[in-house]
Amino acid sequence: MLQHTVPTPYLVGEVHFYSAELNGALALFDAGPPTPEGEQALTDSVDLGRVKYLFVTHCHVDHYGLANHVLRNSSAEVYIPRLDAIKFARHADRMGCMGELLGRYGFDARFVRELRESFDRHKVFPTIPERYRIVEESPELKGLGVDWLACPGHSQSDLVYLVGGFAVTGDLLLRNIFQAPLLDINLETFADRFRNYDAYCASLAKLVRLRGYRIMPGHRESVGGVDEAILFYVTTLLERSVKLLPFRGLAVNQIVERLFQGRLVDPFLVYLKVSEIVFMLDFLEDPALLRTSLEGIGLFDQVAELFMTVAKQ
């Protein structure tokens, strides 16, 4: 499997996509951002005419934004997670529910409107793939030697692709990056928010199944191993949660104001911080859930002292 790197205009910086031969056919795992630089990197890296499959880890713009470019220059089949297909089909419903959700956290209609405008500026929602298949409904992947694990947490649709000894992990296992667990409506029910914290704790047991695989991350440096990435993420969660302890009784919008003193201006950046704060408040409400998951995978002792310092408050 080959790694290809593309610069992006986004906060996270450069992004990786991957190519591999599957039964004599060329497959891509993610495709990069819908920018001129992204198109050029994709064209320079692979023979698009040979691409037969594009597997998307999750439908965030930097990972799937060039799906239509691939489709228009190849006979490829595009595979996306099931919940991302729901997100595409019910975009208007999702945005309406998100507005209501943010209202419950203390944000007014003006902020919601400005956030939607910010989404447009940041090109968070590029064009939907012109055609696609659902990974979870595609048994033919086994015959190609492609397996997958659903490991939600960063988003609700995160998938890991397993090909031989490689694991393409998208934004799930990154070195020294705390990827925001993005606040969203529950795409299964549209009745309440998706609980990223609960999902992440459940996903830990799946992620450790990747021990022994070569991790192919979505961004930056290579990952030495699954445990290293998990311990960084959990340690960062614990360290940042300490800062929230004095504000636990406040509304989320008030916490943002107290922590950042008006320094956050772009509504999109506010949204990212709101997402982190909600995730950490969920942890502070039920720290035992994380402890049980870490104990189950043999990693609790490495963070026990810091964990107890936070959890006993």
N, C-alpha and C positions, 0 to 999 in steps of 0.2 A: 504494500500500500504506500502511495506517495503523498506527501504533504505539499500543498500549494498555499501560499500566503498572499493576502491582498490587503492593501491599506484601505481604511475606511474613514469617513468624516465623523464617526461616532465616538462617544466618550471612551468606549472600550478599546479603541485603537484597531490594530490589524486583526484580521480574521483568517482562519485556516479552512480550506476545504480539502477533500481527499479524493484520490482516484485509485481504482483497483480493477484488475481483470477478473471477471466472473464467468467461468465457462466459456472463455474466448471472447466475451463481450466487455466493453468498457463501462464501468459504473462510476458515478460521482456520489460522494457523500457530502451534502451541502454544496452550495454553489457560489457563495459570496454576495456582496451587496450590489444593488442596481445603480452602479455609477460607471462613468466611462473607464475609470481605472479598473473597476471590477470586471467589466466586459473584456478589457484588454488582457488582464491577467488570466482570465478564463480561456480566452482564445489562444494566448501564448502557451498555456500550460498543457492543454489537452486538444486532441483532434475531435472537435465537437461532432463531426459527422459520424464518428464511431460510437458516441455515447448511446447506450441502450437503456440505462437506468439512472435515475437521480433519486437518492434517498435523503429525505430532509429530517434532521434531528428535531427541529421545532421551528415553527413558522414565525421567527423574528427576522426583520428585514436583512440583517447582515448575514443570515444563514440561508435564506431561500429567495432573496430578492431577484436573483437572476434565473429563476425557474423558467419564466417565459422565454428568455433569451436562449436557454438550452432547448426548449421545445421548438422554437422557430428555426433552429439550426441543426436539428437532429430528429431522429425518430424515437427519442427516448420516452420511456414511461416515468412519470414522476410519482413518487410515493410520499405521502404526508401522514402525520398522526391523525387519528379519528377526531380528537377534540379540536384540532385546528380546522378540520373541515366544517365542524359545527360553528366555530368562530367565524369562518368566512360566510357561511349561509345565514347567520343571524347577527350580522355586524350591527345593524341598527338597534336591535333589541339589546345587544350587549352594551352598546354605548349609553342607551337609556338607563339600564340597570346600574352601570358604573356611576352615572350622575347621581342616582339615588343613594348609592353606597357612599360616595364622597360626601353627600349631604349629611349622612348620619355621623360622619367624622368631623363635622363642623365647617365644611367648605360650602360657600354659597354658589348660586347659579353662575355668577360672573366667573369664578374660578373654573368651574366645569367648562364653560364656553371657551375660556382662554386655554385650558388644557387641550381641548379638541383642536384648537388652532395650532397649538404647539406640536401636537401629534403630526399635523400636516407639515409643519416646518421641518420636523425631524424625519419625515417620511417613514413613520412607524408602520404605516399600512400600505405597502406597495401593491401592485396589481395582483389579483388572485391568479394562480396558475390556470391557464386556459383549459387544461385537462389534468386530472390526477386520479390516483388510486389511493385507497386507505390501507395503511400498513397492516393494521390489525385484522383486516378482512382479506388478506392476500396470502393464502397458504403456499403459493408458488415460490415465495421467498426462500423457503426451506430448501427447495431444489437448487437454488442458486448458491447455497451455502451461507445465506444471510439469516442471522437470528436477531432478535431485538428484545430489549427490556424496557418497560414503561417505568420511569423513575421521576415522577413529578416532584416539584419543589421550587425550582427557579420559575417555571411555568407549569401549567397543569398537563401540558402535552409532551413534555420532554421524553425523548426516546434515546436509548443507547443501541447502536448497531454493532453486532459481533460478527466478525469475518475472520476466520482462521484464528490466529492469536492476537488480532487487533480489536480494540474497542473504540469506536468513534462516539465520543461522549458529549459533543456540543458544548453547552455552557455548564455542565454538571460538575466536572472535575477540572478545576483550573488552579494553576500555581499562583499563589499570592494575590488572587482576585476574589473578592466577596461579591459574587453576582447577585444583584438585587432579586429577592423572591417577589416577583411582581404581583401587586394587588390586582385582583380580577374577580369578576362574577363567576360563580360556579357554573360551568358550561354544561354540566349534566342536568341541572335543575332550574337554572336561572332564578332561583329563589333566594339565594344569599351569596356571600362571598366564598371563594375558594380558599381553603385553609392551608396555606403553603407550609406552615410549621408542621402540622399533622402529617401532611404528605411527605415532607422531607424526612421526618423521623421514620416513617414506614419505608421510604426508599433506601435508607441506609443498609438494610439487610440485603437489598438487591445489589447495591453498588459494591459491596465487599465481595460479591461473586466475581468481580472483575480482577481480583488479586491473581497475578500471574499473566494477565493480558498486557499488551503494550497499549497504553492509553494514548489516544489521538485526540487532543483537546481542541476546542473551538477557537482558542485565543492564546497568544503569547507563547511562553516557553513550554517545553515538554514537561510532563508530569512524571516525577520519579516513581510514584505508586499511588494506589487508591488511598491508603491510610494517610499518607502525607497530605493529600488534598482535603480529605475529610477533617483531619485535625486542624488544618489551617482555618477552614470554614467555621468549625465549631468554636475554636478559640476566638475568632473574630466576633462571632455571635455573642459569646459570653462577655468579652471586653466591652462591646458596644452596649450590651444590655445594662451594664453597671451604670452607664450614663443616664439611663431612663428611669432608674429607681426613684429619684426625687419627684418625677412628674407623672407617676402611674395613675393618679386620680384625675388628670386633666384630659380634655378632649384632644384628639390627635392633632387637629390644626393648631391648638395651643402649644402642644409639645414641640411642633415644628418651629413655631415662633420663638419659644424659649430657647431652644437649642441653637438656632441659626440667626436670631436677632435681625430678621429681615434681609440677610445676606443672600438668600435664595430668591431669585427673581423669576427665572424661567419656570413656568408651571410644570414642564416636563421633569425638571430636576426636583421640584417639590414632590411630584408624584413618586419618583424613585425613592426619596427619603421617607415618604408616607408608607410605601411598601415595606421598607426595612423596619420602620417603627412598629407597624402592625404585626409583623413577623416576630419581633422581639417581645412585644407585649403578650403575644400568645405563648411564647416560651416562659415568660415570667409568671403567667397564670398557671401553667402546668409543666414545670421543669422536669417532673418525674418521667414524662413521656420521652424526652430526649435521653435522660439517664438510662432508662430501660433499653432503648435502642442501642446506645453506645455499649452498654454492658453485653448486649446480645452479640455484638460483633467484636468484642474484646478490646475496645478503645477507651473505655471510661477512665481507667486508671491514669492515662496520660493527661487528662484534663480535670481530674477529680478535685484538686485543690482549688482551682479557679471556679469550677462549677459550684462547689460548696460555698464559696465566698459570695457568689451571686444568689444562689437558690435560698440561702438562709435569711436573706434580707426581707 
